[in-house]
Structure formats: C-alpha cells, structure tokens
Amino acid sequence: MTEPMSVAVREALSTDPSTPAEALAALADDPSPVIRANLLTNPAVPADLRYQVHAALSAEAAAGDREAENALAWVRYDRSGRTACDRPE
C-alpha cells in the first residue's frame, strides 16, 4: 500500500516547473488551497487548468473559506510576474 504524499512533497511538486503534467492535474484536486494556489504561478500548468483551479479557489473564498481567500491573496502579491489566471483559448 502506498502512503499519501506529505504536504511538503505536494508543495514542492506544485511549484516545480518540471513536475509531470499528470501530477499537476492531480494536485488541482488537492484539499489544501495553498497547494492549489501554487499551481496558479507554476509555468508548467496549462492555462485551462489554472483557470479551473482559480475558479474553484474563488468560489471557496466567496463562500467564506479563509484559507482559500488567503491563498488567493498570496497569488496576487506573488513576485513571479505571471498572471494568476488567463482564460483558456
């Protein structure tokens, strides 16, 4: 039986541009808003997946989830120079 990945491992994967696409897609459903917010600034994450993650985090924040709200605030102030979410083509 495989043990679940630790938060530290998931966080590292969510920020690493060399993380395989399948792993990034799996992290889009991570229970941690912080892990999902990391995907918004990872250049390897496709625009459509960033859009989906951003929409889900925004809905959670609007429903009162403070962790999702704080994660989105972090993305707004991140110094990556990337737009957190672009609509897919």
N, C-alpha and C positions, 0 to 999 in steps of 0.2 A: 504494500500500500504506500502511496506517495504522500509525504507530508505537505501541507499547504505552505506556500511561499510566505516568508516573513514580510512585514511591512517594509523593512529596509531593502529587501531584494526587489519587491514590487516597485518601490520608489526609484531605485536605481534603474530598473528596466524602463520605467515610464519616462525617464529623462534622457536615456541613451539613444542617440540617433541610429545606432547600429542594431537596435533591438529588432528582431524579425517582425514582419507585418502581422503574422498570426498572433504573436504575443501582445502586440499593441492593441489589436482588436479585442483580445480577451480582457485587457486592462480597462477597456472602455466600459466594462460592466463591473469594475471593482467597487466594493462597498465604500471605499474611502474617497470622499470628494477631493482630497488633496492629491491622491494618486491620479484621479481622472483629470484634475486641473493641470497636472504636469503634462498630460498629453496635448494640451492646447498650445504649448510652446515647443514641443518636440518637432523639429523639421521633418522627421520621417513619417509623421502621422498624416495620412491623406486628408485633404480639405473636407471631404464629406464626413469622415469620422470625427474630425474636430468640430464640425457643425453639430453633429448629433450629441457629442459629449457636452458642448457648450449649451445646447438647448435643454438637455436633461439637468445640468447643474443650475441653469437659470430658473427652471421650473421648481426645483427643490428649494432654491433660495427664496423664490417668491412665496413658497408655501411655509416659510419660516425656518428652514434648516440653516442654522447659524454657521455650521461647518462649511456648507456649500457656499454660503454668502462670503465667508472669509477666504475660501479658496479662489473664488472669482475675483475678489479684491486683490489678492496676491497676483493673479494673472494680469490685472490692469496695471499694476506697478512693477511688473517684471521688467528687467532691463534687457531682455532678449532682442528687442527691436522687431519682433514678429507681431502680426495682428493675431489676436487670440482666436478669432473665428472668421473665416471667409465663407461665404455661401459657395457650395459646390457649383461647378459649371453646369 
